[in-house]
Amino acid sequence: MWRVVFFVREGKRVRQDKSGPWLPDRNQALRWAQWFAEQGYVVSLEDQFGMVQRLPIPAMA
């Protein structure tokens, strides 16, 4: 199980928002994370054991 984790800036702090739904596989979560990253969100993936995996930052065109 995997989910997309959002990073939200609140003043000088950055908070992790883990309210996203759990997805059955990493590829599906990765597709969602890439879509959100294209929309301008800062995201990572979290597995069912609590490990957060950062994603590469896409190059700006």
C-alpha positions in Angstrom: 0.0 0.0 0.0 1.2 3.5 -0.9 0.0 7.0 -0.7 1.0 10.5 -1.9 2.2 12.8 0.9 1.9 16.6 0.3 4.3 19.2 1.8 2.5 22.4 2.8 4.3 25.6 3.7 2.8 27.3 6.8 4.8 30.5 7.4 8.4 29.3 8.0 7.4 25.8 8.6 6.8 22.9 6.2 4.1 20.4 7.3 3.5 16.9 5.8 -0.1 16.3 4.9 -0.8 12.6 4.9 -4.5 12.7 4.3 -4.4 11.1 0.9 -6.0 7.7 0.3 -4.0 4.5 0.3 -3.4 3.0 -3.1 -2.8 -0.7 -3.9 0.6 -0.4 -5.7 3.6 1.9 -6.0 3.1 2.5 -9.8 -0.4 3.9 -9.3 0.8 6.1 -6.4 3.7 7.3 -8.5 1.4 8.3 -11.4 -0.8 10.3 -9.0 2.3 11.9 -7.4 3.7 12.9 -10.8 0.3 14.4 -11.8 0.2 16.5 -8.6 3.9 17.5 -9.1 3.0 18.8 -12.6 0.2 20.9 -11.0 2.9 22.5 -8.7 2.5 20.5 -5.5 5.5 19.3 -3.6 4.9 15.6 -3.0 6.5 12.3 -1.9 5.4 8.7 -1.6 4.8 6.9 1.7 4.7 3.1 2.0 2.6 1.2 4.5 5.5 0.9 6.9 5.8 4.7 7.2 8.9 5.2 5.0 8.6 8.4 3.0 10.4 8.4 -0.4 11.2 11.7 -2.0 10.7 12.1 -5.7 13.1 13.9 -8.0 12.1 17.5 -8.6 11.0 17.9 -12.3 13.1 20.3 -14.4 11.3 23.5 -15.2 10.8 24.1 -18.9 
